[in-house]
Amino acid sequence: MRLLAIDTAADLCAASILDTDAGERGRHVLDLGKGHAEHLMAVIETALEEAGTAYADLGGVAVSVGPGSFTGVRVGVAAARGLALALKIPAVGVTTLEALAHEKRADNPGRPVVARIEAGRGQVYVAAFSSDGTPTFGPAALDAQAAAAFIGKAGQDVVVATGRTADISAYALIGAERLAGGAPAERPKPLYLREADARPQEAFALPRKDGA
């Protein structure tokens, strides 16, 4: 099977084509910060071209569902769901925390992992996984002190994975493993552990004129 993986949860706009028999066949990654919606389809098409793969050759889609950028996550998930619907293939969501943990576990086999992402506003996104990747805690948004206490109690054997997102290959590998177990019952959806940072400027409204 050839699988498309997409990640727009942080600064990167990334796509990878994974052949489950032969490994990664193509990828394209841009470090954007913002503007994922304007670039994502071109990034996907570049990865497909490098892999010598057409949309019709794809057997599944994996996408980062966050936590991460509120807008970025929505862009990636919408694209994955749209492609899955149009191509009549399954789509699966992968969290940024489990992708970070997957990377760390590859370098530290046999050890449990705590994944940690700075969330701003004094908060940290945290999830814990056993040595075989089974989730044992979270994902959750904790204040920085509570996150430090949790990691401190996790034990000396635990390794900590940090960053804003993982390499796109981690999303592809997790997605392929998940799809090998059968098509998901639900379409991927964004994982929001708190409300968006943007707030309406309620005090900015101008007074109405008489008769307006």
N, C-alpha and C positions, 0 to 999 in steps of 0.2 A: 504494500500500500504506500502511496505517496501522500504525505500530510503537509498541509500549510500551517505554520505557526506564526502568530501575530503578537507583537507586544508594543503597546503605546501607553503603558501605565505610568511612565516617568518621562525623562528627557528623550529617550531613544524612540525612534520609529523604526521598528525592526520586523523583518519577515524571513522565514527560513522554509526550505522545502526538504523534508526528511523522507528518505526511502527506507522503510522499516527493514529491508533486506540488505541495503547497501550503504546506509548512513546518510549524512547530509549531502544534498546534491547542489544546493544553491542557497545564497543568502544575500540580503542587502540591509544595511543598517545606517541610519542617519541620526546624528546627535542634534536634535532640533530645539529642545526646550519647550517650544510651542509650535502650533501649526500642523499638528498631526493629520487633521482632516484633509488639508490641501495636498499632502504628500503620500499618504498611506497607499493608495491604489498604485501609484507609480513605483513605490518600494516593493510591493507585492509582485508587480509585473516584471521588475528587474530580477527578483529572486527566481521567478518562474523561468525567465529567459536563460539565466545562468544554469538552471537545472535541466534545461531542455524539456520543460514540462508545460503542458497546456492546462487551463482550468479544468477541462473535461477529464484530465488524468488524475485529478485529486480524489482521494477517498475519504478525507476528513479534514477538519479545521480545529486547531487549538488556539486559544486566545487568553492573554493575561486579563484577569477580571479585577485586579487590584488586591489589596488597597494601593492607592496611588493618586495620580492626578484625576480629579473629578471629571474633567472634560476629556482627558486622554483615554481614560478607561472606557468612557461612553463611545468614543470614536472606534476603538478597536472591537468592542463587543458588537456594535451595530454592523460593522463590516463583516465580522465573522458570521453573524446570524444571517445577514443578507446573502453572503456567498453560499452558506449551507442550504438556504432555502432555494436559491436559484439553481444550484448544482445537484440538489437532492442528496446531500451527504450529511453525515452527523457532525455536530460541532460540540466541543467540550471546553469548559473553563478551567484555568489553572491560576491559582493565586500567586502573587509575587512572593509571598512568604514561603510557600512550598517550593517554588522554583529556586529561591536563594538557598533553602535547606538542601535541596537536591544537589546543587553545586558543591556545597560544603561537605556533604556526606560522601561524595565521590572522592574527595581528597582525604577523608577521615573515615574509612569504612569501619563498620561495627560500633560507631559511637553515636549517641543521641545528639540532636541539633536543636538549638533555639535560634529562630530567625527573628531579626530585629530591624525595623525600618524607622528612621526618624520621621515623625509625623508633623512636627511644628506645634506651636501653641503649648509647649511643655509636655507633649504626649509622644508615645512610642507605640508602633504597631508590633505585636508580638505573637508568635505561634511556636509551639514546641512539637518535636517529632521524635519518635523512638528510633533506634538504630536501623530499623528496616523501613523507615519512612512513614509509619503509622502516626497520624496526628494524636497528640496527647493533651494539647491545650490550645485554645484559641481557634482562629485568629481573634485578637482583641486589641482595643485601644486602651493603653494604660498610661497613667502619668509617669514621668521619668523615674521618680523614686520607686514607685511600685514595680516598674519593669526591672530596675536594677536589683530590687529585693528578690523578685521572681527568678532572675537569672542566677543570683547568688545562691539560691536554695536548690538549684537544679542539679548540683553535684559536680565533682571535679572532672568527671568523665565527659561532660557535655561540652560541645563546641558551639561557638556563637557565629552565626552568619549575618553579616551586615551589608548594607547597600540600599539603593533605591529600587533596583530591579536586577534580574539575573541575565546571563547571556541567553539569547534567543533559543539556543540549542536545548536548554533546560526545559523550556516550555514545550518544545517539540517532542522531547523524549517522554515527558510526563503525559502529554496528550496522547501519544501513540500507545503507551502502556494502558492508559485509561480506556481508549477506544478498543483495544484488543480484548477488553473484558466485556464488550457489548456497547451498543449505542446508548448514550445517556437518555434518561427519561425526560429531562427538561433541557431547554436551550440555555446556553450560558447567560448569566446576567451579572451586572457590576456588583462588586463587593464593597459596600460603603460601611465603614466602621464608625463614621461620624458624619455630620452634615457638611455640605460644601462650605469653604471659607468665605465665599461671596455672600454679602448681605445686602438687602435693599436699603437705599439711603432714605429712610423714612422722613428725616428732618429736612430734606432737600426740596420738598414740594413747594411750588410758588403759590401765593394766595390767589384765589379766584377773583376775577373782576365781577362787579355787579352785572348781571344779565348774561354771564358766560355760561 
